[in-house]
Amino acid sequence: MSHVVQGYNPRTGEPFGEPVAKTPDSEVDRIASAAATAFPAWSVEPAADRAVVLEKVADALDAESDLLVATADGETALGVPRLTTELKRTTNQLRLFAEVLREGSYVEATLDSANPDIIPPRPVLRRVLRPLGTVAVFSASNFPFAFSVAGGDTASALASGCSVVVKAHSAHPSTSRETARVVLDALRDAGAPEGVFGIVYGTESGVALVKHPAVRAVGFTGSTGGGRALFDLAQGRPDPIPFYGELGSVNPTVILPGAATPDIAAGFAASLTMGVGQFCTNPGLVFAPESIVPALGEAVAATSGGAMLNERMCDSYKAGTDALAASDLASVVSSGVRPDEAWAVAPLLFSTSVKVFEENLEKLTEEHFGPAALVVTYSEPSELHSVLAKLPGTLTGTVHAAESDHAEAGAVAEILRHVAGRIIFNAWPTGVAVAWGQHHGGPWPSTTNPLHTSVGATSIRRWIAPVTYQSWPDALLPAELQDANPLGIPRRVDGVLVVD
């Protein structure tokens, strides 16, 4: 068994960069223990001071943009324009959480005064959300910046006051190493406690990390199989810990009759093939009138594929789509162009009827990670109601409708809200805005916990838990709960939301 993690250039299949040594269990223990040692000091650092640290990390990453983007392009083949945008998204996430910390409502400060005259009598109660401890973050393959070493899980966990240990993804070890170097230097220069951030490499190190007693929660973005194995490990510990996994998603799109015009096809094809289809919000399942299928097929045929992130993903995509093409469950509508690159694939569009789909729902909702989609044709929108309700949990559900379709669009949305975390109208699901109102989650298997998001301001809620202080002197309370509200944050006082 190799003792190193080697990156590869997906365009050539050749090794890229120097190999990175896998982290042995003894070093995982040292790094996790150092993170636990750093946690007490970091967790009580004033929120405004943590905000400054996050902004300094963001500035440092921006300053190293050229090196980081070039390294990531060599390891992922995602292209300089896409990666430049993704790195800026990553630094903007850090800056968003600086805003969250300064605004302060994320701690849900709640103050109840004493009332001896009710049953049961109420003492002075003050409730606040406090950080859990050390968080293990698993990097994603398809977002080497935004969902990786310095991505959303790391940003939100550090913002919450937790320490972080990242498990680097094996598809981009050089990018991970360079990003970690920038983050570590920035944290040190900003005066953050030594050990508050660490990184480990290799599959075995991830297992050791989830099992480590110092780790109090886990954030994961990746495959359903890998996520389920780690989820079971986290739950099977002597002390089970929260595991927030983002796994697989087919992202159903319903095109209602009024919107089924040829104009819609170009937008679909662009969304399907963005990043070679390697997006968790890729529109892999479309319900549409049969009349629009030729236009969708022509649009996909006019696209070009590209190199996938690694050989395993390339092989899995080919095996899955070949099996679907060879089955009697769906027919191939069209294929795009496959570039002459080592791990390149072609976009594919399949078609089947709503009757066949409903009878073979489990097989036909398997995710083919990459630029492939299945169009399920229907005659009347009412045919979709029962089948949409049976779909597996998904990150997004999309409805395309003309004004004449609005009543039906509302009915479809009411069904989709039970299986999807974000409902989209007349747009495509690729692209997840980093914002206060974002929800990037959904029922199993899209995530392991539909209550939480991995993108947006409220993703910080995963790493904090409530503590109630009963009858404590004001001077001994956290600043967020003191009578004078020295931080000036929004609080709920005797049931009334007060914004100072």
Solvent accessible surface area in square Angstrom, and as a share of the most:
residue,aa,sasa,rsa
1,M,181,0.81
2,S,66,0.42
3,H,144,0.64
4,V,61,0.35
5,V,10,0.06
6,Q,41,0.18
7,G,1,0.01
8,Y,89,0.34
9,N,32,0.16
10,P,0,0.00
11,R,76,0.28
12,T,77,0.45
13,G,23,0.22
14,E,104,0.47
15,P,83,0.52
16,F,56,0.23
17,G,45,0.43
18,E,121,0.54
19,P,58,0.36
20,V,11,0.07
21,A,67,0.52
22,K,55,0.23
23,T,16,0.09
24,P,79,0.50
25,D,94,0.49
26,S,84,0.54
27,E,55,0.25
28,V,1,0.01
29,D,71,0.37
30,R,136,0.50
31,I,21,0.10
32,A,0,0.00
33,S,46,0.30
34,A,32,0.25
35,A,0,0.00
36,A,38,0.30
37,T,110,0.64
38,A,5,0.04
39,F,40,0.17
40,P,77,0.49
41,A,54,0.42
42,W,1,0.00
43,S,15,0.10
44,V,102,0.58
45,E,58,0.26
46,P,74,0.47
47,A,20,0.15
48,A,55,0.43
49,D,63,0.33
50,R,12,0.04
51,A,0,0.00
52,V,64,0.37
53,V,9,0.05
54,L,0,0.00
55,E,51,0.23
56,K,96,0.41
57,V,3,0.02
58,A,0,0.00
59,D,78,0.41
60,A,29,0.22
61,L,0,0.00
62,D,39,0.20
63,A,89,0.69
64,E,52,0.23
65,S,29,0.19
66,D,127,0.66
67,L,81,0.41
68,L,0,0.00
69,V,8,0.05
70,A,62,0.48
71,T,15,0.09
72,A,0,0.00
73,D,23,0.12
74,G,10,0.10
75,E,1,0.00
76,T,0,0.00
77,A,15,0.12
78,L,19,0.09
79,G,17,0.17
80,V,76,0.44
81,P,106,0.66
82,R,48,0.18
83,L,0,0.00
84,T,63,0.37
85,T,94,0.55
86,E,6,0.03
87,L,4,0.02
88,K,92,0.39
89,R,47,0.17
90,T,1,0.01
91,T,0,0.00
92,N,70,0.36
93,Q,5,0.02
94,L,2,0.01
95,R,66,0.24
96,L,17,0.08
97,F,3,0.01
98,A,0,0.00
99,E,95,0.43
100,V,1,0.01
101,L,5,0.02
102,R,112,0.41
103,E,70,0.31
104,G,3,0.03
105,S,41,0.26
106,Y,26,0.10
107,V,6,0.04
108,E,75,0.34
109,A,2,0.02
110,T,33,0.19
111,L,9,0.05
112,D,37,0.19
113,S,52,0.34
114,A,57,0.44
115,N,44,0.22
116,P,102,0.64
117,D,127,0.66
118,I,69,0.35
119,I,173,0.88
120,P,107,0.67
121,P,88,0.55
122,R,70,0.25
123,P,44,0.28
124,V,45,0.26
125,L,48,0.24
126,R,31,0.11
127,R,78,0.28
128,V,0,0.00
129,L,3,0.01
130,R,60,0.22
131,P,23,0.15
132,L,56,0.28
133,G,4,0.04
134,T,2,0.01
135,V,0,0.00
136,A,0,0.00
137,V,2,0.01
138,F,14,0.06
139,S,5,0.03
140,A,1,0.01
141,S,10,0.07
142,N,10,0.05
143,F,19,0.08
144,P,2,0.01
145,F,2,0.01
146,A,0,0.00
147,F,20,0.08
148,S,1,0.01
149,V,1,0.01
150,A,4,0.03
151,G,0,0.00
152,G,5,0.05
153,D,15,0.08
154,T,2,0.01
155,A,0,0.00
156,S,0,0.00
157,A,0,0.00
158,L,2,0.01
159,A,0,0.00
160,S,2,0.01
161,G,0,0.00
162,C,0,0.00
163,S,0,0.00
164,V,0,0.00
165,V,0,0.00
166,V,0,0.00
167,K,21,0.09
168,A,2,0.01
169,H,39,0.18
170,S,45,0.29
171,A,12,0.09
172,H,0,0.00
173,P,1,0.01
174,S,6,0.04
175,T,0,0.00
176,S,2,0.01
177,R,87,0.32
178,E,39,0.18
179,T,2,0.01
180,A,3,0.02
181,R,88,0.32
182,V,5,0.03
183,V,1,0.00
184,L,56,0.28
185,D,60,0.31
186,A,8,0.06
187,L,7,0.03
188,R,124,0.45
189,D,126,0.65
190,A,23,0.18
191,G,63,0.61
192,A,13,0.10
193,P,33,0.20
194,E,129,0.58
195,G,20,0.19
196,V,2,0.01
197,F,6,0.02
198,G,9,0.09
199,I,23,0.11
200,V,0,0.00
201,Y,21,0.08
202,G,2,0.02
203,T,93,0.54
204,E,76,0.34
205,S,0,0.00
206,G,1,0.01
207,V,58,0.34
208,A,21,0.16
209,L,0,0.00
210,V,0,0.00
211,K,113,0.48
212,H,21,0.09
213,P,99,0.62
214,A,20,0.16
215,V,0,0.00
216,R,83,0.30
217,A,0,0.00
218,V,0,0.00
219,G,0,0.00
220,F,19,0.08
221,T,16,0.09
222,G,30,0.28
223,S,65,0.42
224,T,52,0.30
225,G,54,0.52
226,G,31,0.30
227,G,0,0.00
228,R,109,0.40
229,A,63,0.49
230,L,21,0.10
231,F,50,0.21
232,D,69,0.35
233,L,55,0.27
234,A,0,0.00
235,Q,74,0.33
236,G,63,0.61
237,R,15,0.06
238,P,144,0.90
239,D,56,0.29
240,P,82,0.51
241,I,5,0.03
242,P,50,0.31
243,F,7,0.03
244,Y,31,0.12
245,G,3,0.03
246,E,5,0.02
247,L,11,0.05
248,G,9,0.09
249,S,8,0.05
250,V,16,0.09
251,N,0,0.00
252,P,0,0.00
253,T,0,0.00
254,V,0,0.00
255,I,0,0.00
256,L,0,0.00
257,P,64,0.40
258,G,32,0.30
259,A,17,0.13
260,A,20,0.15
261,T,60,0.35
262,P,99,0.62
263,D,127,0.66
264,I,21,0.10
265,A,6,0.05
266,A,72,0.56
267,G,28,0.27
268,F,0,0.00
269,A,4,0.03
270,A,59,0.46
271,S,5,0.03
272,L,0,0.00
273,T,24,0.14
274,M,83,0.37
275,G,22,0.21
276,V,20,0.11
277,G,1,0.01
278,Q,1,0.00
279,F,17,0.07
280,C,18,0.11
281,T,1,0.00
282,N,13,0.07
283,P,0,0.00
284,G,19,0.19
285,L,3,0.02
286,V,0,0.00
287,F,0,0.00
288,A,0,0.00
289,P,19,0.12
290,E,123,0.55
291,S,94,0.60
292,I,4,0.02
293,V,15,0.08
294,P,81,0.51
295,A,19,0.15
296,L,0,0.00
297,G,3,0.03
298,E,124,0.56
299,A,19,0.15
300,V,0,0.00
301,A,46,0.35
302,A,89,0.69
303,T,26,0.15
304,S,63,0.41
305,G,14,0.14
306,G,9,0.08
307,A,4,0.03
308,M,0,0.00
309,L,3,0.01
310,N,25,0.13
311,E,93,0.42
312,R,147,0.54
313,M,21,0.09
314,C,3,0.02
315,D,79,0.41
316,S,68,0.44
317,Y,6,0.02
318,K,75,0.32
319,A,65,0.50
320,G,18,0.17
321,T,4,0.02
322,D,93,0.48
323,A,65,0.50
324,L,19,0.09
325,A,48,0.37
326,A,91,0.71
327,S,40,0.26
328,D,138,0.71
329,L,33,0.16
330,A,12,0.09
331,S,69,0.44
332,V,72,0.41
333,V,49,0.28
334,S,18,0.12
335,S,54,0.35
336,G,11,0.10
337,V,87,0.50
338,R,106,0.39
339,P,30,0.19
340,D,146,0.75
341,E,51,0.23
342,A,43,0.33
343,W,27,0.10
344,A,0,0.00
345,V,2,0.01
346,A,19,0.15
347,P,0,0.00
348,L,31,0.15
349,L,0,0.00
350,F,1,0.01
351,S,17,0.11
352,T,14,0.08
353,S,43,0.28
354,V,14,0.08
355,K,135,0.57
356,V,47,0.27
357,F,0,0.00
358,E,53,0.24
359,E,115,0.51
360,N,38,0.20
361,L,31,0.16
362,E,147,0.66
363,K,129,0.55
364,L,12,0.06
365,T,15,0.09
366,E,102,0.46
367,E,73,0.33
368,H,45,0.20
369,F,57,0.24
370,G,0,0.00
371,P,0,0.00
372,A,7,0.06
373,A,3,0.03
374,L,9,0.05
375,V,0,0.00
376,V,0,0.00
377,T,16,0.09
378,Y,10,0.04
379,S,92,0.59
380,E,105,0.47
381,P,21,0.13
382,S,74,0.48
383,E,66,0.30
384,L,0,0.00
385,H,60,0.27
386,S,59,0.38
387,V,0,0.00
388,L,0,0.00
389,A,62,0.48
390,K,114,0.48
391,L,8,0.04
392,P,40,0.25
393,G,7,0.06
394,T,0,0.00
395,L,1,0.01
396,T,0,0.00
397,G,0,0.00
398,T,0,0.00
399,V,3,0.02
400,H,12,0.05
401,A,5,0.04
402,A,34,0.27
403,E,145,0.65
404,S,105,0.68
405,D,14,0.08
406,H,95,0.42
407,A,93,0.72
408,E,42,0.19
409,A,8,0.06
410,G,43,0.42
411,A,39,0.30
412,V,0,0.00
413,A,31,0.24
414,E,88,0.39
415,I,30,0.15
416,L,0,0.00
417,R,133,0.49
418,H,113,0.51
419,V,13,0.08
420,A,8,0.06
421,G,25,0.24
422,R,46,0.17
423,I,67,0.34
424,I,18,0.09
425,F,105,0.44
426,N,74,0.38
427,A,46,0.36
428,W,48,0.17
429,P,0,0.00
430,T,18,0.11
431,G,45,0.43
432,V,13,0.07
433,A,65,0.51
434,V,39,0.22
435,A,40,0.31
436,W,112,0.39
437,G,77,0.74
438,Q,21,0.10
439,H,55,0.25
440,H,2,0.01
441,G,0,0.00
442,G,1,0.01
443,P,40,0.25
444,W,108,0.38
445,P,30,0.19
446,S,0,0.00
447,T,9,0.05
448,T,25,0.14
449,N,45,0.23
450,P,69,0.43
451,L,146,0.73
452,H,34,0.15
453,T,5,0.03
454,S,14,0.09
455,V,3,0.01
456,G,2,0.02
457,A,3,0.02
458,T,75,0.44
459,S,1,0.01
460,I,3,0.02
461,R,75,0.27
462,R,6,0.02
463,W,0,0.00
464,I,6,0.03
465,A,35,0.27
466,P,67,0.42
467,V,64,0.37
468,T,70,0.41
469,Y,48,0.18
470,Q,103,0.46
471,S,73,0.47
472,W,134,0.47
473,P,78,0.49
474,D,56,0.29
475,A,88,0.68
476,L,115,0.57
477,L,10,0.05
478,P,22,0.14
479,A,36,0.28
480,E,24,0.11
481,L,0,0.00
482,Q,41,0.18
483,D,88,0.46
484,A,89,0.69
485,N,9,0.05
486,P,77,0.49
487,L,85,0.42
488,G,41,0.39
489,I,8,0.04
490,P,22,0.14
491,R,16,0.06
492,R,104,0.38
493,V,53,0.31
494,D,72,0.37
495,G,49,0.47
496,V,97,0.56
497,L,105,0.52
498,V,59,0.34
499,V,105,0.60
500,D,106,0.55
